[in-house]
Amino acid sequence: MYSQPFTGVVKHLIILNVLMFIGSYVILGEPQSNEHLGRLSLALFMPGSANFEPYQFVTHMFMHGSLGHLAFNMLSLFFFGPMIEAVWGPKRFLFYYLFCGFGAMALHLGVQWWELEQAGIDPRSWNGAMLGASGAIFGVFVAFAYLFPNQIIQLLFPPVAMRAKYFVLIMAVLELFMGVRGYGTGIAHFAHLGGALFGFLLIMYWYKGRLR
């Protein structure tokens, strides 16, 4: 797949995420208990809960739970981001990336709040944390599929090739299915869907609803 040079906002986002991953381990360390969260203090907890802090609205998007989590998101940004940034420019691309990240957060919190209330649990007592750039990355997938719908993407697992527009559609359907059925405990499927949905809505606004 053709890609643009590794520069600009994409480069700085990857560097920031890597530095946050390493720095949080070195400076804050692993979580020890609910009173000593370590690096998890930068993840996002349910607003109103004991572990919530306002800065988590931003910091959670630059945190990752494992090296594999970080590698998947940053490789995706590396391969898909530069071509989008080349079309939109750095300012619009950065705004889009952050918009998708916040959209992912909003849908995830909304769905989780509703699920907890349905289960008879006070959401403010919930200690689960959300972290990662995956919501923003799913927004990047949507942008790439819109701008380059017929670009062939070669997947590694499974080893098949498909057009970008079909890749994103399949990913969205799988995330919705797994989110509704509760598969993959610990994975924020609705955050992924939120990033994709808010990205799509913003693109429709920018391009006045024109589909390709």
C-alpha positions as CSV (number, residue, x, y, z in Angstrom):
1,M,0.0,0.0,0.0
2,Y,1.3,3.4,-1.0
3,S,2.0,5.8,1.9
4,Q,3.2,9.3,2.5
5,P,6.5,10.1,4.2
6,F,6.5,9.7,8.0
7,T,6.2,13.3,9.1
8,G,3.9,15.9,10.6
9,V,1.1,15.3,13.1
10,V,1.2,11.5,12.6
11,K,4.9,11.4,13.6
12,H,4.3,13.6,16.7
13,L,1.3,11.5,17.8
14,I,3.2,8.3,17.6
15,I,6.2,9.8,19.5
16,L,3.8,11.1,22.2
17,N,2.0,7.8,22.6
18,V,5.3,5.9,22.9
19,L,6.7,8.4,25.4
20,M,3.5,8.2,27.5
21,F,3.8,4.4,27.5
22,I,7.4,4.3,28.6
23,G,7.2,7.3,30.9
24,S,4.1,6.1,32.7
25,Y,5.9,2.9,33.6
26,V,9.1,4.6,34.7
27,I,7.5,7.5,36.6
28,L,4.2,6.1,37.9
29,G,4.8,2.4,37.9
30,E,2.3,-0.5,37.9
31,P,-1.0,-0.1,39.8
32,Q,-0.8,-1.5,43.3
33,S,-4.4,-1.0,44.6
34,N,-7.4,1.3,44.3
35,E,-5.5,3.8,46.4
36,H,-2.3,3.5,44.4
37,L,-3.3,3.4,40.8
38,G,0.2,4.1,39.4
39,R,0.1,4.6,35.6
40,L,-3.7,3.8,35.6
41,S,-4.3,7.2,37.2
42,L,-3.9,8.5,33.6
43,A,-6.7,6.2,32.3
44,L,-10.3,7.3,32.2
45,F,-12.6,6.3,35.1
46,M,-16.3,6.8,35.3
47,P,-17.0,10.5,36.0
48,G,-18.2,10.8,39.6
49,S,-16.2,7.8,40.8
50,A,-13.5,7.9,43.4
51,N,-10.7,7.5,40.9
52,F,-11.9,10.0,38.3
53,E,-9.9,13.1,37.6
54,P,-10.8,15.7,34.9
55,Y,-7.5,15.4,33.1
56,Q,-8.3,11.8,32.3
57,F,-10.6,13.0,29.6
58,V,-7.4,13.8,27.6
59,T,-4.7,11.6,29.0
60,H,-6.5,8.3,28.5
61,M,-6.2,8.7,24.7
62,F,-2.4,8.6,24.9
63,M,-2.2,5.6,27.3
64,H,-2.0,1.9,26.4
65,G,-2.4,-1.2,28.5
66,S,0.3,-3.3,26.8
67,L,3.0,-3.3,24.2
68,G,0.8,-5.2,21.8
69,H,-2.0,-2.6,22.3
70,L,0.4,0.2,21.6
71,A,2.0,-1.5,18.6
72,F,-1.4,-2.2,16.9
73,N,-2.6,1.4,17.2
74,M,0.6,3.1,16.3
75,L,1.3,0.8,13.3
76,S,-2.3,1.6,12.1
77,L,-1.6,5.3,12.5
78,F,1.7,4.9,10.7
79,F,0.2,3.2,7.7
80,F,-3.1,5.0,7.3
81,G,-2.5,8.5,8.9
82,P,0.1,10.1,6.6
83,M,-2.1,9.8,3.4
84,I,-5.0,11.4,5.3
85,E,-2.9,14.2,6.7
86,A,-1.5,14.8,3.2
87,V,-5.0,15.4,1.9
88,W,-6.4,17.4,4.8
89,G,-3.3,19.1,6.2
90,P,-2.0,18.9,9.7
91,K,-4.6,21.1,11.5
92,R,-7.6,19.4,10.1
93,F,-6.1,16.0,10.6
94,L,-5.3,16.7,14.3
95,F,-8.8,18.1,14.9
96,Y,-10.3,15.0,13.3
97,Y,-8.1,12.6,15.3
98,L,-9.0,14.3,18.6
99,F,-12.7,14.6,17.7
100,C,-12.9,10.9,17.1
101,G,-11.1,10.2,20.3
102,F,-13.6,12.3,22.3
103,G,-16.4,10.8,20.4
104,A,-15.2,7.3,21.3
105,M,-15.1,8.3,24.9
106,A,-18.6,9.8,24.9
107,L,-20.2,6.7,23.4
108,H,-18.3,4.3,25.6
109,L,-19.2,6.2,28.8
110,G,-22.8,6.5,27.7
111,V,-23.2,2.8,26.9
112,Q,-21.3,1.7,30.0
113,W,-23.4,4.0,32.3
114,W,-26.6,2.6,30.8
115,E,-25.5,-1.0,31.1
116,L,-24.5,-0.5,34.7
117,E,-27.8,1.1,35.6
118,Q,-29.7,-1.8,33.9
119,A,-27.7,-4.2,36.0
120,G,-28.6,-2.3,39.2
121,I,-25.1,-1.0,39.8
122,D,-24.4,2.6,40.6
123,P,-22.0,3.8,37.8
124,R,-20.2,6.0,40.2
125,S,-19.0,3.0,42.1
126,W,-17.6,1.3,39.0
127,N,-13.8,1.0,39.0
128,G,-13.3,-0.1,35.4
129,A,-10.9,2.1,33.4
130,M,-10.7,3.0,29.7
131,L,-7.4,3.7,28.0
132,G,-6.0,3.7,24.5
133,A,-6.0,5.5,21.2
134,S,-8.2,2.8,19.5
135,G,-11.3,5.1,19.2
136,A,-9.3,7.7,17.3
137,I,-7.6,5.0,15.2
138,F,-11.0,3.6,14.1
139,G,-11.9,7.2,13.1
140,V,-8.6,7.1,11.0
141,F,-9.8,3.9,9.4
142,V,-13.1,5.6,8.4
143,A,-11.3,8.7,7.0
144,F,-9.0,6.5,4.9
145,A,-11.9,4.5,3.6
146,Y,-13.7,7.7,2.6
147,L,-10.7,9.3,0.9
148,F,-9.3,6.2,-0.7
149,P,-12.3,3.7,-0.9
150,N,-10.8,1.5,-3.5
151,Q,-7.2,1.3,-2.1
152,I,-6.3,-2.3,-1.6
153,I,-5.4,-3.3,2.0
154,Q,-3.3,-6.4,2.6
155,L,-4.2,-7.9,5.9
156,L,-1.9,-10.2,7.8
157,F,-4.5,-12.0,10.0
158,P,-6.2,-13.4,8.0
159,P,-3.9,-13.1,5.0
160,V,-6.4,-11.6,2.5
161,A,-6.6,-8.4,0.5
162,M,-9.6,-6.1,0.2
163,R,-10.7,-2.6,-0.6
164,A,-10.5,-0.1,2.2
165,K,-14.3,0.6,2.1
166,Y,-15.1,-3.1,2.7
167,F,-12.4,-3.4,5.4
168,V,-13.9,-0.6,7.5
169,L,-17.5,-1.9,7.0
170,I,-16.5,-5.4,8.1
171,M,-14.6,-4.0,11.1
172,A,-17.6,-1.9,12.2
173,V,-20.0,-4.8,11.9
174,L,-17.7,-7.1,13.9
175,E,-17.3,-4.4,16.6
176,L,-21.0,-3.9,16.9
177,F,-21.6,-7.7,17.1
178,M,-19.0,-8.2,19.8
179,G,-20.1,-5.1,21.7
180,V,-23.8,-6.1,21.8
181,R,-23.0,-9.8,22.6
182,G,-20.4,-8.9,25.2
183,Y,-17.5,-10.7,23.6
184,G,-14.0,-9.7,24.4
185,T,-14.3,-8.6,28.0
186,G,-12.0,-5.7,28.7
187,I,-12.2,-4.4,25.1
188,A,-14.1,-1.2,24.6
189,H,-16.0,-2.1,21.5
190,F,-18.4,0.8,21.8
191,A,-15.4,3.2,22.0
192,H,-14.2,1.8,18.7
193,L,-17.6,2.3,17.2
194,G,-17.8,5.8,18.7
195,G,-14.6,6.8,17.0
196,A,-15.8,5.4,13.7
197,L,-19.3,7.0,14.1
198,F,-18.1,10.5,15.1
199,G,-15.5,10.4,12.4
200,F,-18.1,9.5,9.8
201,L,-20.4,12.3,11.0
202,L,-17.7,14.9,10.9
203,I,-16.7,13.8,7.3
204,M,-20.3,14.0,6.2
205,Y,-20.4,17.6,7.7
206,W,-17.2,18.6,5.9
207,Y,-18.2,17.0,2.6
208,K,-21.9,18.0,2.8
209,G,-23.1,14.4,2.9
210,R,-21.4,13.3,-0.3
211,L,-20.6,9.6,-0.3
212,R,-18.0,8.1,-2.6
